[in-house]
Amino acid sequence: MSLLLQTLGGTNLTPDEAKECQAYLEELLVNDGLMCTDNFTTTSAASGTKTLVEEIAELDQQQRQINDKLGELTSNHRDVLIQLETDVTTVAENLTIKYPEELTQIPKLQIGSTNIDKLMSQVKTSSSVIQHIDSILDLLELPSLARLCITQGNYHEALEISVLVRSYCIRFPQIEAFKLIQAQVDAELQHMVKGLIRLLSTNVKAHSLGKIFQILTKLDIGTSESLQLLFLQGRYRFILQELASLKPLLKLSNKMTYLKRSVEVFREHGYATLYSYQSLFPSATNPLLVSQFCHQLADTLTEILVGNLAETKAYPENDGSIDGLLLQLVYLTKSLSKFGANFEVLLKERLSEWVTPEDWVRNIKKTSS
């Protein structure tokens, strides 16, 4: 025991410490339970408790199972792990190399009091924009809304949108977005004007003609005289289209029927055109434009009559039909004379070779009786 104490503590132990250690070692040596090794032998398996060897074997087996699962997961997610490794490498490279290089290139910011005030003002403005983002998005939709109104024929609503955008441009001239919106709305209105001008050459009613010129006047696309000329030329093109639709009659019936129907077209639409003209421009009627319009009608009608009267008069049985045609011409001239157009003189000059004065007088008397 003395040798064991000297081995463990050497000569540094005091007498009291040596006695205490000796008593502890004696107690340890006489304890059979602590020194017994029966619990760690293979013979204890019958008692139902696991031995140390079994514990170690089970732990080894669990470790092998865990390793197998890790290997399987690694194999199944190999591409993800490779990409993750690449991303980690890239991030590490950016943090260690590129990021410090970029930091050295950023100049030191020197913000004075005025810059701080400007920055605060910008922050407040941005906050206000975010709060009213729905209203701003509605404003950006105005060009599309104007296009939709034009497509559906709501031309007055499209004009109201244009007026609204112009008011914003006047109130906020420094905002470029409003100028861009106005340019887009103006482009839609230009398409609308082209469409309205095309409508003048179609079979549109007098009421619709009034609406069209109300819109064109509000758009201020020209002077009153230019609008009058635009109206008369559009209706003249419509009359030509109506005459072109009668061309199949030349093949289906005789030419006299074609001529009479042509005169009816001039009488109906010529009268309607001049009547609408005086209604649309009551205080600015231009006699010169009316005269030019009537000359155009007379030239076109004469061209049709002269081109077909020669063949028609070659047949004696058409004499009565010719008188009927002349009677329609007389009614045509009387209708247009209500607007100050001396259409009778124009026709007599152009048809003097084919119609004698006696023919005119005879048919004029028929209308007077």
C-alpha positions as CSV (number, residue, x, y, z in Angstrom):
1,M,0.0,0.0,0.0
2,S,2.9,2.3,0.8
3,L,4.4,1.6,-2.6
4,L,1.1,2.4,-4.3
5,L,0.8,5.7,-2.4
6,Q,4.4,6.7,-3.4
7,T,3.7,5.8,-7.0
8,L,0.5,7.8,-7.2
9,G,1.4,10.8,-5.0
10,G,5.1,10.8,-4.7
11,T,6.7,12.5,-1.7
12,N,4.5,15.6,-2.0
13,L,1.7,14.2,0.3
14,T,1.4,15.4,3.8
15,P,0.9,12.9,6.6
16,D,-2.8,13.7,6.8
17,E,-3.3,13.4,3.0
18,A,-1.4,10.1,3.0
19,K,-3.7,8.6,5.7
20,E,-6.8,9.8,3.8
21,C,-5.6,8.2,0.5
22,Q,-4.6,5.0,2.2
23,A,-8.1,4.7,3.8
24,Y,-9.8,5.3,0.4
25,L,-7.7,2.6,-1.4
26,E,-8.3,0.0,1.3
27,E,-12.1,0.7,1.0
28,L,-11.9,0.3,-2.7
29,L,-9.9,-3.0,-2.5
30,V,-12.3,-4.6,-0.1
31,N,-15.5,-3.7,-2.3
32,D,-16.3,-6.9,-4.2
33,G,-19.1,-5.3,-6.2
34,L,-16.8,-2.7,-7.8
35,M,-14.1,-5.1,-8.6
36,C,-16.5,-7.8,-10.0
37,T,-16.5,-8.3,-13.8
38,D,-19.5,-10.7,-14.1
39,N,-21.9,-8.1,-15.6
40,F,-19.6,-7.6,-18.6
41,T,-19.3,-11.3,-19.6
42,T,-21.2,-13.2,-22.2
43,T,-22.7,-15.4,-19.5
44,S,-25.1,-12.6,-18.4
45,A,-27.2,-12.9,-21.6
46,A,-29.5,-15.4,-19.9
47,S,-30.4,-12.9,-17.3
48,G,-32.1,-10.6,-20.0
49,T,-29.5,-7.8,-19.8
50,K,-27.3,-6.9,-22.8
51,T,-23.6,-7.4,-22.5
52,L,-21.0,-4.8,-23.4
53,V,-20.1,-6.7,-26.6
54,E,-23.8,-6.8,-27.7
55,E,-24.1,-3.1,-27.1
56,I,-21.0,-2.4,-29.2
57,A,-22.3,-4.7,-31.9
58,E,-25.6,-3.0,-32.1
59,L,-24.0,0.4,-32.2
60,D,-21.8,-0.7,-35.1
61,Q,-24.8,-2.0,-37.0
62,Q,-26.7,1.2,-36.5
63,Q,-23.7,3.2,-37.6
64,R,-23.5,1.0,-40.8
65,Q,-27.2,1.6,-41.5
66,I,-26.8,5.4,-41.1
67,N,-23.8,5.3,-43.4
68,D,-25.8,3.4,-46.0
69,K,-28.7,5.9,-45.8
70,L,-26.3,8.8,-46.1
71,G,-24.7,7.1,-49.1
72,E,-28.1,6.6,-50.8
73,L,-29.1,10.2,-50.2
74,T,-25.9,11.4,-51.5
75,S,-26.3,9.3,-54.7
76,N,-29.9,10.4,-55.2
77,H,-29.1,14.1,-54.8
78,R,-25.7,14.2,-56.4
79,D,-26.6,17.0,-58.9
80,V,-28.0,19.2,-56.1
81,L,-24.9,18.7,-54.0
82,I,-22.6,19.5,-56.9
83,Q,-24.6,22.7,-57.7
84,L,-24.6,23.6,-54.0
85,E,-20.9,23.2,-53.9
86,T,-20.5,25.4,-57.0
87,D,-22.8,28.1,-55.4
88,V,-20.9,28.0,-52.2
89,T,-17.6,28.3,-54.1
90,T,-19.0,31.3,-56.1
91,V,-20.3,33.0,-53.0
92,A,-17.0,32.5,-51.2
93,E,-15.1,33.8,-54.2
94,N,-17.3,36.9,-54.3
95,L,-17.0,37.6,-50.6
96,T,-13.2,37.1,-50.5
97,I,-12.2,38.6,-53.9
98,K,-14.8,40.5,-55.9
99,Y,-16.7,42.2,-53.1
100,P,-13.5,43.8,-51.5
101,E,-12.5,45.0,-55.0
102,E,-15.8,46.7,-55.6
103,L,-15.8,48.3,-52.2
104,T,-12.5,49.9,-53.0
105,Q,-14.0,51.4,-56.1
106,I,-17.0,53.1,-54.3
107,P,-16.1,56.7,-53.5
108,K,-16.7,58.0,-50.1
109,L,-20.1,59.7,-49.8
110,Q,-20.1,63.2,-48.6
111,I,-23.7,64.1,-47.8
112,G,-24.3,67.7,-46.8
113,S,-27.4,69.1,-45.2
114,T,-28.9,70.2,-48.5
115,N,-28.4,66.6,-49.9
116,I,-30.1,65.2,-46.9
117,D,-33.1,67.5,-47.4
118,K,-33.3,66.5,-51.0
119,L,-33.1,62.9,-50.1
120,M,-35.9,63.3,-47.5
121,S,-38.0,65.0,-50.1
122,Q,-37.5,62.2,-52.6
123,V,-38.5,59.7,-49.9
124,K,-41.7,61.6,-49.2
125,T,-42.5,61.8,-52.9
126,S,-41.9,58.0,-53.3
127,S,-44.1,57.3,-50.3
128,S,-46.9,59.5,-51.8
129,V,-46.6,57.7,-55.1
130,I,-46.9,54.3,-53.4
131,Q,-50.0,55.4,-51.5
132,H,-51.7,56.5,-54.7
133,I,-50.4,53.7,-57.0
134,D,-54.0,52.6,-58.0
135,S,-54.9,56.1,-59.2
136,I,-51.6,56.3,-61.2
137,L,-52.3,52.9,-62.8
138,D,-55.7,54.2,-63.8
139,L,-54.1,57.2,-65.5
140,L,-51.8,54.9,-67.5
141,E,-54.9,53.0,-68.8
142,L,-56.4,56.2,-70.3
143,P,-55.1,55.5,-73.8
144,S,-56.5,52.0,-73.8
145,L,-59.8,53.4,-72.5
146,A,-59.9,56.0,-75.3
147,R,-59.3,53.3,-77.9
148,L,-62.1,51.2,-76.4
149,C,-64.5,54.2,-76.5
150,I,-63.7,54.9,-80.2
151,T,-64.2,51.2,-81.1
152,Q,-67.6,51.2,-79.5
153,G,-68.6,54.5,-81.1
154,N,-68.5,56.6,-77.9
155,Y,-66.6,59.4,-79.5
156,H,-67.7,62.1,-77.0
157,E,-66.3,60.0,-74.1
158,A,-63.0,59.7,-76.0
159,L,-62.9,63.5,-76.3
160,E,-63.5,63.9,-72.6
161,I,-60.5,61.6,-71.9
162,S,-58.4,63.8,-74.2
163,V,-59.5,67.0,-72.3
164,L,-58.7,65.3,-68.9
165,V,-55.2,64.3,-70.0
166,R,-54.5,67.9,-71.4
167,S,-55.6,69.4,-68.1
168,Y,-53.1,67.1,-66.2
169,C,-50.4,68.2,-68.7
170,I,-51.1,71.8,-67.9
171,R,-51.2,71.3,-64.2
172,F,-48.1,69.1,-64.0
173,P,-45.8,70.2,-67.0
174,Q,-42.7,68.7,-65.3
175,I,-44.1,65.1,-65.3
176,E,-43.1,63.4,-68.5
177,A,-45.5,60.5,-68.0
178,F,-48.5,62.8,-68.6
179,K,-46.9,64.0,-71.9
180,L,-46.5,60.4,-73.0
181,I,-50.1,59.6,-72.1
182,Q,-51.3,62.7,-74.1
183,A,-49.3,61.6,-77.1
184,Q,-50.9,58.1,-77.0
185,V,-54.4,59.6,-76.6
186,D,-53.7,62.0,-79.5
187,A,-52.7,59.1,-81.7
188,E,-56.0,57.3,-80.9
189,L,-57.9,60.5,-81.7
190,Q,-56.1,60.7,-85.1
191,H,-57.3,57.2,-85.9
192,M,-60.8,58.3,-84.8
193,V,-60.7,61.3,-87.2
194,K,-59.7,59.1,-90.1
195,G,-62.6,56.8,-89.3
196,L,-65.1,59.6,-89.1
197,I,-63.9,61.0,-92.5
198,R,-64.4,57.6,-94.0
199,L,-68.0,57.5,-92.6
200,L,-68.8,60.6,-94.7
201,S,-68.4,58.4,-97.8
202,T,-71.0,55.8,-96.5
203,N,-74.7,55.6,-96.3
204,V,-74.9,57.4,-93.0
205,K,-78.0,59.1,-91.7
206,A,-78.4,62.9,-91.4
207,H,-78.6,62.7,-87.6
208,S,-75.3,60.8,-87.6
209,L,-73.7,63.3,-89.9
210,G,-74.5,66.0,-87.4
211,K,-72.8,64.1,-84.6
212,I,-69.7,63.5,-86.8
213,F,-69.3,67.2,-87.5
214,Q,-69.9,68.1,-83.8
215,I,-66.9,65.9,-83.0
216,L,-64.7,67.2,-85.8
217,T,-65.5,70.8,-84.8
218,K,-64.4,70.1,-81.2
219,L,-61.2,68.5,-82.4
220,D,-60.4,71.7,-84.3
221,I,-58.9,69.9,-87.3
222,G,-59.5,72.8,-89.7
223,T,-61.4,75.9,-90.6
224,S,-65.2,76.0,-91.3
225,E,-64.5,76.2,-95.0
226,S,-62.3,73.1,-94.9
227,L,-64.9,71.2,-93.0
228,Q,-67.5,72.2,-95.6
229,L,-65.3,71.0,-98.4
230,L,-64.6,67.8,-96.5
231,F,-68.3,67.2,-96.1
232,L,-69.2,67.8,-99.8
233,Q,-66.3,65.7,-101.1
234,G,-67.3,62.9,-98.8
235,R,-70.9,62.8,-100.0
236,Y,-69.8,63.1,-103.6
237,R,-67.7,60.0,-103.2
238,F,-70.7,58.3,-101.7
239,I,-72.8,59.2,-104.7
240,L,-70.1,57.7,-107.0
241,Q,-70.3,54.5,-105.0
242,E,-74.0,54.3,-105.4
243,L,-73.7,54.8,-109.1
244,A,-71.1,52.0,-109.3
245,S,-73.5,49.6,-107.6
246,L,-75.9,50.2,-110.6
247,K,-73.5,48.9,-113.2
248,P,-74.9,45.3,-113.1
249,L,-78.2,46.7,-114.5
250,L,-76.4,47.2,-117.8
251,K,-76.2,43.4,-118.2
252,L,-79.5,42.5,-116.6
253,S,-81.8,45.1,-118.3
254,N,-81.7,47.7,-121.0
255,K,-79.7,50.9,-120.7
256,M,-82.7,53.1,-120.2
257,T,-83.5,51.5,-116.9
258,Y,-79.9,52.1,-115.8
259,L,-80.0,55.7,-116.8
260,K,-83.3,56.3,-115.0
261,R,-82.0,54.7,-111.8
262,S,-78.8,56.8,-112.1
263,V,-80.9,60.0,-112.3
264,E,-82.8,58.9,-109.2
265,V,-79.5,58.5,-107.3
266,F,-78.4,62.0,-108.2
267,R,-81.8,63.4,-107.3
268,E,-82.1,61.6,-103.9
269,H,-78.6,61.9,-102.6
270,G,-77.8,65.3,-104.2
271,Y,-80.8,66.8,-102.5
272,A,-80.0,65.1,-99.2
273,T,-76.4,66.3,-99.4
274,L,-77.3,70.0,-100.0
275,Y,-80.0,69.9,-97.3
276,S,-77.6,68.4,-94.7
277,Y,-75.0,71.0,-95.8
278,Q,-77.3,73.9,-95.0
279,S,-78.3,72.3,-91.7
280,L,-74.8,71.7,-90.6
281,F,-73.4,75.1,-91.6
282,P,-76.4,77.5,-91.5
283,S,-74.4,80.6,-90.9
284,A,-71.4,79.8,-93.0
285,T,-72.8,78.4,-96.3
286,N,-70.4,79.0,-99.1
287,P,-72.2,79.5,-102.5
288,L,-68.9,78.8,-104.3
289,L,-68.6,75.4,-102.8
290,V,-72.2,74.6,-103.6
291,S,-71.6,75.6,-107.2
292,Q,-68.5,73.4,-107.4
293,F,-70.4,70.5,-106.0
294,C,-73.2,70.9,-108.5
295,H,-70.7,71.1,-111.4
296,Q,-69.2,67.8,-110.2
297,L,-72.6,66.2,-110.2
298,A,-73.4,67.7,-113.7
299,D,-70.2,66.4,-115.2
300,T,-70.6,62.9,-113.8
301,L,-74.3,62.7,-114.9
302,T,-73.5,64.0,-118.3
303,E,-70.8,61.5,-118.8
304,I,-73.2,58.7,-117.9
305,L,-76.0,60.0,-120.2
306,V,-73.8,60.8,-123.2
307,G,-72.2,57.4,-123.0
308,N,-75.5,55.7,-123.3
309,L,-78.0,58.0,-125.1
310,A,-76.5,57.5,-128.5
311,E,-77.3,53.8,-128.4
312,T,-80.6,54.3,-126.8
313,K,-81.9,56.9,-129.4
314,A,-81.0,54.5,-132.2
315,Y,-84.1,52.5,-131.3
316,P,-87.4,54.3,-132.2
317,E,-89.3,52.4,-129.6
318,N,-87.3,54.2,-126.9
319,D,-88.7,57.7,-127.7
320,G,-91.3,57.5,-125.0
321,S,-88.6,56.2,-122.5
322,I,-86.4,59.2,-123.4
323,D,-89.2,61.5,-122.5
324,G,-89.5,59.8,-119.2
325,L,-85.8,60.2,-118.6
326,L,-86.0,63.9,-119.5
327,L,-88.9,64.3,-117.1
328,Q,-86.8,62.8,-114.3
329,L,-84.0,65.3,-115.2
330,V,-86.5,68.2,-114.9
331,Y,-87.5,67.0,-111.4
332,L,-83.8,66.7,-110.5
333,T,-83.1,70.3,-111.6
334,K,-86.1,71.6,-109.7
335,S,-85.0,69.8,-106.5
336,L,-81.5,71.3,-106.6
337,S,-82.7,74.7,-107.5
338,K,-84.1,75.1,-104.0
339,F,-80.6,75.5,-102.8
340,G,-79.6,78.1,-105.3
341,A,-78.1,75.7,-107.8
342,N,-78.9,76.4,-111.4
343,F,-78.6,72.7,-112.4
344,E,-80.9,73.0,-115.4
345,V,-78.5,75.3,-117.2
346,L,-75.6,73.0,-116.6
347,L,-77.4,70.0,-118.0
348,K,-78.8,71.9,-121.1
349,E,-75.2,73.0,-122.0
350,R,-73.8,69.5,-121.7
351,L,-76.7,67.6,-123.4
352,S,-77.4,70.1,-126.2
353,E,-76.2,67.6,-128.7
354,W,-78.6,64.9,-127.6
355,V,-81.6,66.9,-126.2
356,T,-83.2,69.7,-128.1
357,P,-84.8,72.8,-126.5
358,E,-88.2,71.6,-127.6
359,D,-87.7,68.4,-125.6
360,W,-86.9,70.4,-122.5
361,V,-89.9,72.7,-123.0
362,R,-92.3,69.8,-123.6
363,N,-91.2,68.0,-120.4
364,I,-91.1,71.2,-118.3
365,K,-94.7,71.8,-119.2
366,K,-95.6,68.4,-117.9
367,T,-94.3,69.3,-114.5
368,S,-96.1,72.6,-114.5
369,S,-99.6,71.2,-115.4
